[in-house]
Amino acid sequence: MSGSLPYVLILYYSRSGATATMAQQMAAGVEQVAGMEARLRTVPSVSPTSEATTPEIPDEGAIYAELDDLRHCSGLALGSPTRFGNMAAPLKYFLDTTSSLWVNGALIDKPASAFTSSSSLHGGQESTLLTMLVPLLHHGMVYAGVPYSATELLATQSGGTPYGSSHLAGPRSDRSVDEHERALCVAQGKRLAKLALAMQKMREEAS
C-alpha cells in the first residue's frame, strides 16, 4: 500500500484464525476496486486480571489499531467471533475508546459493514452482526450488508447472511473458511470499497 490512496479499515479480533482469514478475503475484495486500499488492523486481547499484559506488536498478523486508523478511514469493516450472540470483548473495548471520534463526527456518512464466525450454525451469527452495527449507527455511519446479488447467499450450506458475511467454524473451531464463505467476504469488501469511494465524493462536495 502506498499510503496515498483512501482506504477501507478492516478492524477485527480473531482467536482461532477464522476471523483473520475472513478479514484477508474482505481486503482482497476491497483491493479489486481501483482507487481504494485495504488497511488490516486487529485489537489486543483483554483480561479480567489487571496483571495481564499484551506485547506492543502482535506475534503474527495485522498490527494493533490506533484511533487515527479509524479517524481517517473512508469505510469500515468490523470482524469478530460470536460471544453469546455479541461481539468479542476486545473489539467492544476498543470501540468504547472512540468517544473522541463521536464528539467530532469523524465517522459520519462513511459506509460500514461487519462479519463474524461461530462454532455452531445457529450460534448467534446474525445477532452478533446486528449488535455490531449499533455503535456504528451511533457514530453516524451508513451500514451496508450483503445483497442477494451475491448469489452465494442462496447456495451456501454454512455461513453467509444478508447482514454480513459469516463462517461456520465447527465445534472445535477447526473448519476452514469454505468457497462460498470466501466469495461472500470478497463481495462484501468490494461493495464496501465502491460505497466508500462514492460517499467520499459526496462528503467532499458537501464540504
N, C-alpha and C positions, 0 to 999 in steps of 0.2 A: 504494500500500500504506500502510495506516495505522500499521503497526508494533505494533499491539495484538494482532493475531492470531498464532497459531502459524504457522510457515512450513516449507515444504519447500525445502531448499537445492539448487539446480541448479548444480552446480560443473563447469565444463567448460574444455577447451582446444580452440581451433579455429584452424587455419592458413589454410584456403581459404574458410571461411564455412559449410560444410555442417553441422558440429557445432554451431555457433552457432544455425543455423536449427532444428535438432532440439531444442536447448535451449529455444528460444522456444515450440515446439509442446508440449514437456513442461510448460512453465509454463502454457500455455493449458489443458491437462488438469487440472493441479493446481487452478487457479482456478475450475474448474467445481464444485468441492466446497466447499459453504458451511462457513465456519469455518476455512479453511486458505488461506494465501497462498503465493505462489512468490517465492523470492529468487534471482535470477540473479547468479552471480559467475564470474569467469574467473581464470586464473593467468598470470603473465608468462612469456615465453619464457626459456629458459636457453641458455647459450653455453659452449663449451669454452674460450673466451678470457676471462680474468678482466677484461679491459679493457671488455668489452661491458656496456652499461647499458640499462635499460628505463625509460621515463618512469613517474613515480609514478601517473599516471592514464592508462589506455588512450585512444588517439585516438578510438575508437568502441566501441560495445557495452557490455557489463557491466563494472563496476569489478572490481578485483582482490579476491580473497577474503582474509579475515583468519581467524585461528583461532576467534575468537568467533562468526563466521558458522556455523562447523561445530559449535562447542560448544553453541549454543543452538537448533539446528535440531530440528524434530520428525521429519524424514525427509531423506534424501539421495539425489540422483541424480547419478551421475558420468558425464561425457561426454568422449570422446577419439577422435581418429582412430587408426587402427591404425598401429603401428610394429613391423613384423616380428612380428605376432601378439601385441603387447602394447600397453599404453597409452603415450602420448607422454611423453617425459622431463619436460616442465614440470609435468604433473599428478602424475607419480610423485614429483618433487622436493617438491611441496607436501605430499603425503601423508607423505613421510618426515619432515616437521617436526611431525607431530601426536602425538609420543610423550607429551606432557604430557596430552593428552586421553585417551590409552590408560591412562596411570597412574591417572587419576581416574575412569575408567569412564564418561566423559561421553557416549559414544555407545551404550552397552549398551541393548539392547531397543528400538532405533529402526530403522524399516524403511529399506532402501536398495535402489537399483537402478542400472543402468548402460546406456549407449547408445554407439554407435560408428559410424564411417564409414570406408570403404576405397575405393581406386581400382578394385579388381577384385572380382568376385563371390566369389571364393574367396581373398580377400586377408587372411584371418586374423580376420574379424569375431568368430566365436564364441570363438576362443581369447583374443582381446582382452577380451571380456566376462567370460570365466571368470577370467582373471588379474586383472581389475579388482576382482572380488569378494573376492579373497584378503585384502587389507588391511582390507576391511570386516568380514570374519569375525573377524580378529584384534581388531578394535575391539568385537566382541560385537554387531554389527548383525544384523538379520534380512533376508536377501536375498529380493527379490521380482522375478520376471521378468515375462514377458508370457504370460498363459494363452491357450489356443486359443479361449476365448470371444470374444477379439478376432479376428473372422473374417478380417480382412485377412491374418493369418498364412497362411491357406490359399489366398489369392488373389494374394498378391504375386509378382511376377516379378523383383523386385530385392532390396531389403533387407528385414529382418524375421526375428527369431529368438525362440524362447521364453526365451532367456537375457537378452533385452533388445532394444530397437529398434536397427535398423542401417540404413545407407544405402549405396547403390552410387553412388559419386561419378564413376566413369568414369576412363579413363587420364589425362585432363588435369584431373581434379577440377572439371569444369565442368557436371556433370549435376545438375539441380535435384532437391531432395527431392520425390518424387512423392506422389501422393494416398494410396497405401497406406502409404507410409513415414510420412507426416504423421499419418495416422489412428492408427497404432500408437504413435507418440510421445505423442499426446493420450491414448490409452487407458492407456498406461503411467503418465503423470503423474497421471491421475485415480485409478488404482488405488493409487498410492503415497500420494496425499493421503488417501484413505479409510483406508488402513492406518495412516498417521501419526496420524490422529485417534483411531482405536480403540486404538492402542498407547500413545498419550499418556495416555488414560484408565486403561489398565491399569497404567502406571507410577505414576500418581497414587494409585491405590487400593492399590498395594503399598507405597507410602512411608509 
